[in-house]
Amino acid sequence: MTRGVRVVGLVLCAGLGCSSGAAAPDGGGGGDSGQQPDVGVDLSGSDGPMDSMGFEPAPLPYFYGTCSFGGSASLVPTDRGPLHYGLTVMATGLPRTVALEVDATNAYFATSSALMRLSLSGGTPEMMVSGVAPLVTGIDDENIYWLDSGVTGMITVLRAPLTANAATPTMLASQAMGTNGRASHFTVGGGFVYFSANNTIWRVPTGGGAVQTVSTTMEPRGIAAATDAIYFTEFSNETVQKVSVTGTLPGTPAFLKLAYAVPNSIVLTGGDLYFSDWFGGLEYLPLAAPTTGKRQGSDCSGGPCEPRLRAGGSGAIWASEPTDCGSIGRVNHDVSELMAGGLASIGGIAGTSTHAYATTSLGELLRWDP
């Protein structure tokens, strides 16, 4: 399973071709981080100064990714201007993934039948847990948690330590999903794992314990969790709702925000919520002043759809659907912008305070410097 994995260098594409450098720089080519590649040329764009070795910065009018159409891979140009963010291919030859988590030292990725770990410094992927069926994952400082589809008709929540090696997972919860249940909404936050089916949202302590019913009145499309409340998007009224988790449960949802269109994924970054809408836009909502939120990002017809969100940096990382050609970008309270387009379909995304990560259907682990 791990044969063929290798760590490679920076990939930058310009003009009519794509080249792979031998160096693996830690920094990006400009962007917000201010870092520069540790090679001789400033690759941040055509308007920068001459670098210290006297080379003129290379123009990047296009970014060429490898996008899969109908099972065949081909280079696809996207004329969206210079590549403002450093792109590093961290690894290739990985198995196809359905979810991704990253901390300061490792990437943790889920396939349809296993959880694996790969050091960000390189090496060979390690088997954490096999014989499972992850759908979506989450981590904290000690464990990885996932919603598992291994038992028909049941919503199963499992846990394993981040240091696991061929381990047997711990079951945190097993709930009947009902006749029309969709066991896909899941998040980790405030010391609990939250999950849902139909109109019901439950939670279970990350350390184990009794499952509690949090809400029973609206079907969520996405859930974000703080220590004192959860926030979820819902279809019927196209709103964002809040449920306090400090009082008696189940609680009553309280209206927080009317979305521009049907809201989907939602994440909490500090005191700000970000959620996507049906037209492909991103909406920003500061909890301290919820009436001052705004919508940004383009519609699906005029740009990349943005249905998947993960917290990262000062805002969130967004990505296109896993069945589409891959687009990935970032959003904060000022702007939503593309970081790369024309990638192979994206399996999982993750964000840290300094980087964005994605896995693709070509077996790549990619990193950007937003």
C-alpha positions as CSV (number, residue, x, y, z in Angstrom):
1,M,0.0,0.0,0.0
2,T,2.8,2.4,0.7
3,R,5.0,1.5,-2.2
4,G,5.9,4.3,-4.5
5,V,5.4,7.2,-2.1
6,R,7.9,9.9,-2.4
7,V,8.5,13.5,-1.3
8,V,9.2,15.9,-4.1
9,G,10.0,19.5,-4.5
10,L,8.2,22.7,-5.4
11,V,6.0,22.6,-8.5
12,L,5.4,25.9,-10.4
13,C,3.9,26.2,-13.8
14,A,4.1,29.1,-16.2
15,G,3.7,29.8,-19.9
16,L,3.0,26.5,-21.8
17,G,4.6,24.0,-19.5
18,C,5.1,22.8,-16.0
19,S,8.4,22.0,-14.2
20,S,9.3,20.3,-10.9
21,G,12.2,21.7,-9.0
22,A,14.5,19.5,-7.0
23,A,14.5,21.7,-3.9
24,A,11.7,21.5,-1.3
25,P,11.4,25.0,0.1
26,D,9.6,25.6,3.3
27,G,8.3,29.1,2.3
28,G,6.0,30.2,-0.5
29,G,6.4,32.5,-3.4
30,G,5.1,35.7,-1.7
31,G,1.5,35.8,-0.4
32,D,0.7,36.9,3.1
33,S,3.4,34.9,4.8
34,G,6.2,37.1,3.3
35,Q,8.4,34.0,2.9
36,Q,10.4,33.4,-0.3
37,P,11.6,30.1,-1.8
38,D,15.0,29.0,-0.8
39,V,16.1,28.8,-4.4
40,G,17.7,31.5,-6.5
41,V,14.6,33.0,-8.2
42,D,11.7,34.9,-6.7
43,L,8.7,33.1,-8.2
44,S,6.1,35.3,-6.7
45,G,5.1,37.1,-9.9
46,S,6.3,39.5,-12.5
47,D,6.2,42.7,-10.5
48,G,8.6,42.0,-7.7
49,P,12.2,43.3,-7.4
50,M,15.3,41.4,-8.6
51,D,16.3,38.7,-6.2
52,S,19.6,38.6,-4.4
53,M,21.2,36.5,-7.1
54,G,20.3,38.9,-9.9
55,F,17.6,36.8,-11.6
56,E,14.5,38.5,-12.9
57,P,11.3,37.1,-11.3
58,A,9.6,34.5,-13.5
59,P,6.1,35.6,-14.7
60,L,3.3,33.2,-13.9
61,P,0.4,34.1,-16.1
62,Y,-1.2,30.7,-15.7
63,F,-1.4,27.9,-13.3
64,Y,-1.5,24.5,-14.8
65,G,-2.8,21.7,-12.7
66,T,-3.6,18.1,-13.6
67,C,-7.3,17.7,-13.9
68,S,-9.1,14.4,-14.4
69,F,-11.8,14.2,-17.0
70,G,-13.6,10.9,-17.6
71,G,-10.8,8.9,-16.0
72,S,-8.0,10.5,-18.1
73,A,-5.6,13.1,-16.7
74,S,-4.6,16.2,-18.7
75,L,-3.0,19.6,-18.1
76,V,-5.6,22.2,-17.7
77,P,-4.8,26.0,-17.9
78,T,-6.7,28.5,-15.8
79,D,-6.1,32.1,-16.7
80,R,-6.7,33.5,-13.2
81,G,-3.6,35.6,-13.0
82,P,-0.3,35.0,-11.1
83,L,0.1,32.3,-8.6
84,H,0.3,34.3,-5.4
85,Y,0.9,31.4,-3.1
86,G,3.8,29.0,-2.8
87,L,2.8,25.4,-3.8
88,T,4.8,22.5,-2.5
89,V,4.0,18.9,-3.4
90,M,4.7,17.1,-0.1
91,A,4.2,13.6,-1.3
92,T,2.9,11.5,-4.2
93,G,1.8,7.9,-4.6
94,L,-0.7,8.1,-1.7
95,P,-3.9,6.0,-1.7
96,R,-7.1,7.8,-2.6
97,T,-8.4,9.7,0.4
98,V,-11.8,10.8,1.7
99,A,-10.6,13.1,4.5
100,L,-7.5,14.9,5.8
101,E,-6.2,16.3,9.1
102,V,-2.9,18.0,9.7
103,D,-1.1,19.2,12.8
104,A,2.4,20.6,13.4
105,T,4.2,17.3,12.6
106,N,1.9,14.9,10.6
107,A,-0.8,14.5,8.0
108,Y,-3.5,12.1,8.9
109,F,-5.6,10.9,6.0
110,A,-8.6,8.6,5.8
111,T,-9.2,6.2,2.9
112,S,-12.4,4.3,2.5
113,S,-11.0,1.5,4.7
114,A,-8.2,2.8,6.8
115,L,-6.6,5.7,8.7
116,M,-2.9,6.5,7.9
117,R,-0.3,8.9,9.1
118,L,2.5,10.6,7.2
119,S,5.3,12.8,8.7
120,L,5.4,16.3,7.1
121,S,9.1,15.9,6.9
122,G,8.8,12.9,4.6
123,G,9.0,9.1,4.8
124,T,6.5,6.3,4.4
125,P,2.9,6.4,5.5
126,E,2.1,4.4,8.6
127,M,-1.0,2.4,9.2
128,M,-3.0,3.8,12.2
129,V,-6.2,1.8,12.0
130,S,-7.4,-0.7,9.3
131,G,-10.7,-2.4,8.7
132,V,-12.8,0.7,9.2
133,A,-15.0,2.9,6.9
134,P,-14.4,6.6,7.6
135,L,-16.7,9.2,6.1
136,V,-15.4,12.4,7.8
137,T,-12.7,13.1,10.4
138,G,-11.7,15.6,13.1
139,I,-8.8,15.9,15.5
140,D,-7.8,17.5,18.8
141,D,-4.4,17.5,20.5
142,E,-4.5,13.8,21.3
143,N,-6.9,11.9,19.1
144,I,-8.5,11.6,15.7
145,Y,-12.2,11.0,15.5
146,W,-14.3,9.9,12.6
147,L,-17.8,9.1,11.5
148,D,-17.8,5.4,10.3
149,S,-20.2,3.8,7.9
150,G,-19.1,0.2,8.7
151,V,-22.5,-0.8,10.3
152,T,-25.5,-0.5,8.1
153,G,-28.3,1.7,9.6
154,M,-26.1,3.0,12.4
155,I,-24.2,6.2,13.0
156,T,-20.9,5.1,14.5
157,V,-18.4,7.5,16.0
158,L,-14.9,6.1,16.6
159,R,-11.6,7.4,18.1
160,A,-7.9,6.5,18.0
161,P,-4.9,8.3,19.4
162,L,-2.8,10.3,17.0
163,T,0.1,8.0,17.8
164,A,-1.8,4.8,16.9
165,N,0.0,2.1,15.1
166,A,-2.3,-0.7,13.7
167,A,-4.6,0.0,16.7
168,T,-8.1,-1.1,17.5
169,P,-10.3,2.0,17.6
170,T,-12.5,3.1,20.6
171,M,-16.2,3.4,20.0
172,L,-17.7,6.6,21.3
173,A,-21.2,6.3,20.0
174,S,-23.5,4.1,18.0
175,Q,-26.9,5.5,17.1
176,A,-29.7,4.4,14.8
177,M,-29.9,6.8,11.9
178,G,-33.5,6.3,11.1
179,T,-35.1,5.5,7.7
180,N,-34.0,8.7,6.0
181,G,-30.8,9.5,8.0
182,R,-27.8,11.1,6.4
183,A,-24.9,10.5,8.7
184,S,-22.5,13.0,7.3
185,H,-22.6,16.1,9.5
186,F,-19.9,15.9,12.1
187,T,-17.5,18.2,14.0
188,V,-15.2,18.2,17.0
189,G,-15.1,21.1,19.4
190,G,-15.4,22.2,23.0
191,G,-14.5,18.7,24.3
192,F,-17.3,17.0,22.4
193,V,-17.9,15.2,19.1
194,Y,-21.2,16.4,17.5
195,F,-23.0,14.4,14.8
196,S,-26.5,14.3,13.3
197,A,-29.1,12.4,11.3
198,N,-32.4,13.8,10.1
199,N,-33.5,16.5,12.5
200,T,-31.5,15.3,15.5
201,I,-28.1,16.5,16.6
202,W,-26.2,14.5,19.3
203,R,-22.9,14.9,21.1
204,V,-20.6,12.6,23.0
205,P,-17.6,13.7,25.1
206,T,-14.3,13.2,23.3
207,G,-13.0,11.2,26.4
208,G,-16.1,8.9,26.2
209,G,-19.4,9.0,28.1
210,A,-23.1,9.2,27.6
211,V,-24.5,10.4,24.3
212,Q,-26.7,13.6,24.7
213,T,-29.4,14.9,22.4
214,V,-28.6,18.5,21.5
215,S,-31.4,19.5,19.2
216,T,-34.4,17.8,17.5
217,T,-36.2,20.5,15.5
218,M,-34.2,21.2,12.3
219,E,-32.0,19.2,10.0
220,P,-28.5,20.6,9.8
221,R,-26.5,20.9,6.6
222,G,-23.3,21.7,8.5
223,I,-22.3,22.0,12.2
224,A,-19.6,24.2,14.0
225,A,-19.0,23.9,17.7
226,A,-17.7,26.3,20.4
227,T,-17.5,25.6,24.1
228,D,-20.8,27.2,24.9
229,A,-22.9,26.7,21.7
230,I,-23.2,25.0,18.4
231,Y,-24.0,26.7,15.1
232,F,-25.6,24.9,12.2
233,T,-26.9,25.7,8.7
234,E,-30.4,24.5,7.7
235,F,-32.3,24.1,4.5
236,S,-36.0,24.9,5.2
237,N,-35.6,28.6,6.0
238,E,-32.0,29.1,4.6
239,T,-30.7,30.2,7.9
240,V,-27.9,29.8,10.4
241,Q,-29.1,28.7,13.8
242,K,-27.5,28.7,17.3
243,V,-28.1,26.2,20.1
244,S,-26.7,26.9,23.6
245,V,-25.1,23.8,25.1
246,T,-24.6,25.3,28.6
247,G,-28.2,24.7,29.8
248,T,-30.7,22.0,29.6
249,L,-30.5,19.7,26.6
250,P,-32.0,19.3,24.1
251,G,-32.0,23.0,23.4
252,T,-34.1,25.2,21.2
253,P,-32.4,26.7,18.1
254,A,-32.2,30.5,18.0
255,F,-32.2,32.3,14.7
256,L,-28.8,33.9,14.0
257,K,-28.5,34.8,10.3
258,L,-30.5,34.5,7.0
259,A,-28.2,33.2,4.3
260,Y,-28.0,34.5,0.7
261,A,-29.0,31.1,-0.5
262,V,-29.2,27.6,0.9
263,P,-26.3,27.4,3.4
264,N,-24.1,24.3,3.5
265,S,-20.7,23.8,5.2
266,I,-19.9,26.0,8.2
267,V,-16.7,26.5,10.3
268,L,-15.8,28.5,13.4
269,T,-12.5,30.4,13.4
270,G,-12.0,32.3,16.6
271,G,-15.0,34.5,17.0
272,D,-16.1,34.3,13.3
273,L,-18.3,31.9,11.4
274,Y,-17.8,31.2,7.7
275,F,-20.3,29.3,5.7
276,S,-20.9,28.4,2.0
277,D,-24.1,28.9,0.1
278,W,-25.8,27.0,-2.7
279,F,-24.6,29.5,-5.4
280,G,-21.0,28.9,-4.5
281,G,-20.4,32.0,-2.4
282,L,-18.8,32.4,1.0
283,E,-20.5,34.2,3.8
284,Y,-18.7,35.8,6.8
285,L,-20.4,36.3,10.1
286,P,-18.7,37.8,13.2
287,L,-20.4,36.5,16.3
288,A,-19.8,39.7,18.1
289,A,-21.8,41.6,15.6
290,P,-23.9,39.1,13.6
291,T,-25.8,41.8,11.6
292,T,-22.6,43.0,10.0
293,G,-21.7,39.8,8.1
294,K,-21.2,39.9,4.3
295,R,-21.1,37.6,1.3
296,Q,-18.1,37.1,-0.9
297,G,-16.9,34.7,-3.5
298,S,-18.3,34.0,-7.0
299,D,-21.2,31.9,-8.2
300,C,-20.6,28.4,-9.6
301,S,-21.4,29.6,-13.1
302,G,-18.7,32.2,-13.0
303,G,-16.0,30.7,-10.9
304,P,-15.1,27.8,-8.6
305,C,-17.8,26.4,-6.4
306,E,-16.9,26.5,-2.7
307,P,-18.9,23.9,-0.9
308,R,-16.3,22.5,1.5
309,L,-14.7,24.5,4.3
310,R,-12.1,23.9,7.0
311,A,-10.8,26.4,9.5
312,G,-7.3,27.7,8.7
313,G,-5.2,30.8,9.3
314,S,-7.2,33.9,10.1
315,G,-10.2,32.5,8.2
316,A,-11.0,29.3,6.3
317,I,-9.8,27.1,3.5
318,W,-12.4,26.2,0.8
319,A,-12.4,23.5,-1.9
320,S,-14.6,22.3,-4.8
321,E,-16.6,19.1,-4.6
322,P,-14.5,15.9,-4.6
323,T,-16.2,14.8,-7.9
324,D,-15.1,18.0,-9.7
325,C,-11.8,19.2,-11.1
326,G,-10.0,20.6,-8.1
327,S,-10.1,24.3,-7.0
328,I,-8.8,25.4,-3.6
329,G,-8.7,28.9,-2.0
330,R,-8.9,30.8,1.2
331,V,-11.4,33.2,2.7
332,N,-11.2,35.8,5.5
333,H,-13.3,38.8,6.5
334,D,-11.8,40.8,3.6
335,V,-11.8,38.5,0.6
336,S,-12.3,35.0,-0.9
337,E,-9.7,34.1,-3.4
338,L,-8.5,31.2,-5.5
339,M,-5.1,29.6,-4.6
340,A,-5.0,27.0,-7.4
341,G,-7.3,25.7,-10.1
342,G,-7.2,22.8,-12.5
343,L,-6.1,20.3,-9.9
344,A,-7.1,16.7,-9.9
345,S,-10.2,16.2,-7.8
346,I,-9.6,16.9,-4.2
347,G,-10.1,14.2,-1.6
348,G,-9.5,16.1,1.6
349,I,-8.5,19.6,2.8
350,A,-7.1,20.9,6.1
351,G,-5.7,24.2,7.4
352,T,-3.2,25.2,10.1
353,S,-2.3,28.7,11.3
354,T,0.3,28.9,8.5
355,H,-0.6,26.6,5.6
356,A,-3.4,25.0,3.6
357,Y,-3.2,21.3,2.6
358,A,-5.1,19.1,0.2
359,T,-4.9,15.5,-1.1
360,T,-5.9,14.7,-4.7
361,S,-7.1,11.7,-6.7
362,L,-3.6,11.5,-8.2
363,G,-2.3,10.5,-4.8
364,E,-0.7,13.9,-4.0
365,L,-0.4,15.7,-0.7
366,L,-0.2,19.5,-1.6
367,R,0.7,22.5,0.6
368,W,0.0,26.2,0.1
369,D,1.2,29.2,2.1
370,P,-1.8,31.4,2.5
